[in-house]
Structures are given as structure tokens and as C-alpha cells.
Amino acid sequence: MDNSHPAHPAHAPHPSHPAHSSRSSPPSGRTVVVTGGTRGVGAGIARAFAAAGARVVACARRPPPEEPAAGVEFVPLDLRDPPAVRAFFDALPRLDVLVNNAGGAPYRLLADADAERHARVVELNLLAPLTASLAAYEHLRRARGAVVMVGSVSGSRPSPGTAAYGAAKAGLEHLARSMAVEWAPHVRVNTLVVGMVRTELSHLHYGGEEGVEAVARTVPLGRLAVPDDIGAAAVFLASDAAAYISGASLLVHGGGERPAFLDAATADRDGRGKGTG
């Protein structure tokens, strides 16, 4: 019995696969919405898409602290207001890519606040991306577009002081995987799982420059990410180079964090065959 598969001409697209003019073409000429796109990671993402030739709409509750980059338009929007979110997306003439970046949380131990306060963190970091994605769906389906969720390593490890945020980011990653199945083949959905990023608010999390440098030394690549690192990864997931990637979680964390037990252990790690197992 011949179990070989029928041959296809080299480089020819499979009959059931969409043809792409360039597997690495950037999102030039496309319309991209970046939620929370006015500062920090969101501003880096907006800049990256604009540099790739996209028309970028950055939406947030507050205006940017400085003039947006060329190719970036700011629109005020509270993502926790579903009617306003629907009206915003309905008014767009087209949409190719949605980047759900808006989010964040103050440091607050669980027992130091009531459930309602923690619920507001979940609302911003999980329900708001769902609201935006649903409002954008028809645009994205027509454009055969993409959704990029901006997740966090806090969703996959203990997150003391930001537990509700970590729980919401874990939920966001699961939402993206389920959305990728339900909305296929018309819309691709992926998550950027982001590690520590140096932004204008880094001092609130890590202290002064000495604290930032100390934290950076715990990252295998030896530095914190900068917003442009996250922007480059988002552009990749939205591009034709990622045409067969959906339901994936892309770690953008510089290799993760050095396990604390390695520094706490007293075993002679310079000896061969010691301290393992």
C-alpha cells in the first residue's frame, strides 16, 4: 500500500490555504486600535505599528502626556463603558487589528481591600478586553484581522500585592485561546505574555535607578524590556509572518526570572554533579 502524500509544487500554496503576497509583510495600510495606547507599553505598541505603516488609533481615558507619534491618533474612551465602546468601534470605517493593552493595578494585598475594589481590577483587565473584542468582531471578521491580547507573567505565577490583576491576566490568556477557536478561521487571536518592562512608572514598582538595575539583574537577558520590545512582538503577531499562529501565548520576558532558590541554596554549584536533582 502506498501511504505517501500527494506532492505539491514547491512554494505553491495548498488549495485550502490563503495565499499571502509576503509572509513577512508588515501591517502597512491597515487600521490598528491600541487600547491604553497613550503611555508606557501601549505607547510603544502604537509607535511600532505606526512605524510599520499602519494607521493607529490609541484610545484611553486620559490624553497622552505628549503629542502622539506620527501616524497615531488619540481618541478618549473609557473601556469600562460598554455602550461607549460599541459606539467607538461602530464609528470606525474599518479595523484590521485590535490590541487589548489597557490594564494595570495598584499594589494592594488581598486583605487590605474589599471584594468590590478587587473586582474593579478584574473589570479593567479582563472584562474590558472582552467588551472591546466583541464590539470589534464584525470589523475584524470582514478584514480577516487579528486580536493581540497583552497579558502578563503575573497570570502564571504568584502575584502577591496584585493577586486580582494576576487572576485577570490568567483569565485573559484563557479567553484568547477560546476566542481563537470560536472566531477561526476569520480572526486570529494571540496573547503576548509580558514580563518586567521599564516605563515612566518603573520607580513605583522597583524604586530608583539602583532598584531598577537590581531587578534587571534577575532577568536572564540582563535588562528589563522597553516598550518598543513589546511593540515589535505585537507587530509580528499581527503580520502575515504570523498567518498560521492563533491561540498562542508568546512569552516576551527576557528569559523569565532567575529562580530565587538558586541564590538561597548553599550547595557547591561549582562542583561537578553537586546540588542537582
C-alpha positions in Angstrom: 0.0 0.0 0.0 1.3 3.4 -0.9 0.9 5.7 2.1 2.8 8.7 0.6 1.1 12.0 0.4 0.4 13.7 -3.0 3.2 16.1 -3.8 2.5 19.8 -4.2 4.8 22.1 -6.2 7.5 23.7 -4.2 6.4 27.0 -2.6 2.8 26.7 -4.1 0.0 27.4 -1.6 -2.1 24.4 -0.6 -5.5 24.7 -2.2 -7.2 25.2 1.2 -4.7 27.8 2.4 -5.0 31.5 1.8 -2.2 32.9 -0.4 -0.1 35.7 1.0 1.9 38.1 -1.1 4.7 38.2 1.6 5.0 36.0 4.7 6.8 38.8 6.4 4.9 41.8 5.2 4.2 44.4 8.0 0.7 45.7 8.7 1.2 48.6 6.2 -2.0 50.4 5.3 -4.1 48.6 8.0 -6.1 50.2 10.8 -5.0 49.3 14.3 -6.6 50.1 17.6 -4.4 50.0 20.7 -6.3 50.4 23.9 -4.4 52.2 26.6 -2.1 53.3 23.8 -1.0 56.7 25.3 1.8 55.8 27.6 4.2 53.0 28.7 3.8 49.7 26.9 0.7 50.9 25.0 2.6 53.9 23.5 5.4 51.6 22.5 2.9 49.3 20.7 1.3 52.3 19.0 4.7 53.6 17.8 5.7 50.2 16.4 2.5 49.9 14.3 2.8 53.4 13.1 6.4 52.8 12.1 5.3 49.7 10.2 2.9 51.9 8.1 -0.4 51.3 9.9 -3.0 53.9 10.8 -3.1 53.7 14.6 -5.9 54.8 16.9 -4.8 54.9 20.5 -7.7 55.1 23.0 -7.6 55.7 26.7 -9.4 57.7 29.4 -6.8 60.3 29.6 -4.9 62.1 26.8 -1.3 61.3 26.2 1.3 63.3 28.2 2.9 64.5 24.9 1.9 64.6 21.2 1.4 61.1 19.8 3.9 59.8 17.3 3.3 60.4 13.6 0.5 58.2 12.3 -1.1 57.8 15.8 -4.5 59.4 16.5 -5.8 59.7 20.1 -9.5 59.1 20.9 -10.7 59.4 24.5 -12.6 56.2 25.6 -13.5 54.6 28.9 -13.2 50.9 28.2 -15.4 50.1 31.2 -18.4 51.8 29.5 -19.8 49.2 27.1 -22.2 51.5 25.2 -19.3 54.0 24.6 -17.0 51.1 23.5 -19.6 49.9 21.0 -20.2 53.4 19.6 -16.4 53.9 19.2 -16.0 50.7 17.1 -19.2 51.3 15.1 -17.8 54.7 14.0 -14.6 53.2 12.6 -14.7 52.8 8.8 -12.6 49.7 9.1 -10.4 47.8 11.5 -7.7 45.2 10.9 -6.0 44.7 14.3 -7.2 45.2 17.9 -4.5 45.3 20.6 -6.1 44.9 24.0 -3.4 46.6 26.1 -5.3 48.7 28.6 -5.0 47.5 32.2 -2.9 47.6 35.3 -3.4 47.7 39.1 -2.1 49.4 42.2 -0.2 47.3 44.8 -2.8 46.1 47.3 -2.7 43.0 49.4 -5.9 41.0 49.2 -6.9 41.5 52.8 -6.3 45.3 52.6 -9.3 45.9 50.3 -12.9 44.7 49.9 -14.0 42.4 47.0 -15.6 45.3 45.1 -12.3 47.1 44.8 -10.6 43.9 43.6 -13.5 43.4 41.2 -12.7 46.7 39.5 -9.2 45.4 38.7 -10.7 42.3 37.1 -13.2 44.5 35.2 -10.4 46.6 33.6 -8.0 43.7 32.9 -10.4 41.0 31.8 -13.9 42.3 31.1 -12.8 45.4 29.2 -10.8 43.4 26.7 -13.8 41.1 26.2 -16.0 44.1 25.7 -13.7 45.7 23.1 -13.2 42.4 21.3 -16.9 41.8 20.9 -17.5 45.3 19.7 -14.7 45.0 17.2 -15.7 41.5 16.0 -17.6 42.3 12.8 -14.9 44.7 11.6 -12.2 42.0 12.2 -14.2 39.2 10.6 -14.7 41.2 7.4 -11.0 42.1 7.4 -9.8 38.6 8.4 -8.0 40.5 11.1 -6.2 39.8 14.4 -6.6 40.4 18.1 -3.5 40.7 20.3 -4.1 40.5 24.0 -1.4 41.9 26.2 -1.1 39.5 29.1 1.4 39.2 31.9 3.7 36.7 33.6 1.7 37.6 36.7 -1.0 35.4 35.3 1.1 32.3 35.6 3.0 32.8 38.9 2.1 34.0 42.4 1.4 37.7 42.3 1.3 39.0 45.9 0.0 42.5 46.1 -1.6 42.3 42.7 -3.5 39.0 43.0 -6.7 40.2 41.3 -4.6 41.5 38.4 -2.8 38.2 38.1 -6.1 36.3 38.2 -7.5 38.6 35.5 -4.4 38.1 33.3 -4.7 34.3 33.6 -8.3 34.6 32.5 -7.3 36.9 29.6 -5.0 34.3 28.3 -7.6 31.6 28.5 -10.2 33.9 26.9 -7.8 34.4 24.0 -7.3 30.7 23.4 -11.1 30.1 23.4 -11.7 33.1 21.2 -9.1 31.8 18.7 -11.1 28.6 18.3 -14.6 30.3 18.1 -13.5 33.0 15.7 -11.4 30.9 13.4 -10.8 31.0 10.5 -11.7 34.6 10.1 -9.9 36.2 13.1 -6.6 35.2 14.7 -6.2 35.7 18.4 -3.0 35.6 20.4 -1.5 36.7 23.7 1.7 38.5 24.5 2.8 37.3 27.9 4.8 40.3 29.1 7.5 40.3 31.8 9.0 43.3 33.5 9.1 46.5 31.4 10.9 49.7 32.1 8.4 52.6 31.7 7.9 56.0 33.2 6.3 54.3 36.2 9.1 51.8 36.9 10.1 53.7 40.0 6.7 52.9 41.6 7.4 49.2 41.3 11.1 48.9 41.6 12.4 52.1 43.3 15.0 54.4 42.0 17.7 53.6 39.4 19.5 51.3 41.7 16.4 49.3 42.3 15.6 49.1 38.6 19.2 47.8 37.9 19.0 45.3 40.7 15.7 43.9 39.3 17.2 43.8 35.8 19.9 41.6 37.0 17.3 38.9 37.9 16.4 38.7 34.2 18.5 36.2 32.1 19.0 38.7 29.3 20.3 41.2 31.9 17.8 44.1 31.4 14.2 45.0 31.6 12.2 45.2 28.4 11.4 48.6 27.0 8.0 49.4 25.4 9.4 49.1 21.9 10.3 45.4 22.6 6.7 44.7 23.3 5.6 46.8 20.2 7.8 44.7 17.9 6.3 41.5 19.2 2.8 42.8 18.7 3.5 43.9 15.1 4.9 40.4 14.4 1.7 38.7 15.7 -0.5 41.0 13.6 1.6 40.5 10.5 1.4 37.9 7.7 4.5 36.3 9.1 2.2 35.0 11.8 -0.6 34.0 9.5 -0.7 30.4 10.9 -0.3 31.4 14.6 -3.5 31.6 16.5 -4.4 30.7 20.1 -0.8 31.0 21.1 0.9 32.7 24.0 4.2 34.4 23.2 6.5 35.0 26.2 8.2 38.3 26.0 10.1 38.3 29.3 13.8 38.1 28.5 14.1 34.5 29.6 12.0 34.8 32.7 13.3 35.3 36.2 16.2 33.7 37.9 14.8 31.2 40.5 15.3 32.6 44.0 16.3 29.2 45.3 19.4 29.2 43.2 20.7 32.2 45.2 19.4 30.9 48.5 20.9 27.4 48.2 24.2 26.6 50.0 25.2 23.7 47.8 28.6 24.0 46.0 27.3 24.7 42.5 30.8 25.0 41.2 31.4 21.3 41.9 30.5 18.8 39.2 27.5 16.7 39.9 26.6 18.5 43.2 23.4 20.3 44.2 21.3 18.7 41.4 18.2 16.7 41.4 
